[in-house]
Amino acid sequence: MSTDLWDWYADVIAGKVKRKNGAIILYDSKFDEFRRWNFYDAYPVKWVGPSLDASGSQVAVESIELVHNGFKQV
């Protein structure tokens, strides 16, 4: 498991903003790439973690918000 995304966010919170290019990839039920969105010159500004409840059966979902200088569906 990589901590690259979390480390990038932690650096931004600490004032060390480094813009990066990346991609968000959506896979189909066969784990084949279905859609891809490339983003450019981005950095994270918000991270929301899941609310965990041991008595529930909900799926844990995290979200991250990026500031960017453009994106394109490939």
RASUL-V187349 format. One record per residue. PHI is phi in degrees with one decimal (999 if undefined). NEAR is the number of other ideal C-beta (glycine too) atoms within 12 Angstrom. Layout:
PHI:NEAR + PHI:NEAR
This chain:
999:5 + -95.2:7 + -107.2:10 + -55.7:14 + -65.6:22 + -64.4:17 + -62.2:17 + -61.6:25 + -61.8:28 + -60.9:18 + -61.9:19 + -62.2:25 + -61.1:16 + -80.5:11 + 95.5:9 + -101.1:13 + -81.1:18 + -127.3:18 + -77.8:21 + -137.9:24 + -95.0:19 + -167.5:22 + -144.6:20 + -111.0:23 + -119.8:17 + -106.2:15 + -105.2:12 + -86.9:10 + -65.9:7 + -96.4:7 + 64.9:9 + -93.6:11 + -64.2:14 + -102.9:15 + -143.9:16 + -141.1:17 + -122.0:21 + -90.3:20 + -121.1:26 + -130.2:18 + 50.2:17 + -106.2:28 + -151.7:29 + -78.3:29 + -122.9:18 + -154.6:15 + -132.4:20 + -120.2:14 + -91.8:13 + -75.9:13 + -93.7:12 + -89.3:13 + -137.0:10 + -62.9:8 + -87.7:6 + -102.7:10 + -125.8:8 + -73.6:11 + -76.9:10 + -80.0:14 + -125.0:11 + -113.9:17 + -137.2:16 + -132.4:23 + -109.8:16 + -115.0:28 + -92.3:19 + -144.7:23 + -110.5:15 + 128.1:15 + -147.0:20 + -146.3:15 + -77.6:14 + -99.4:14
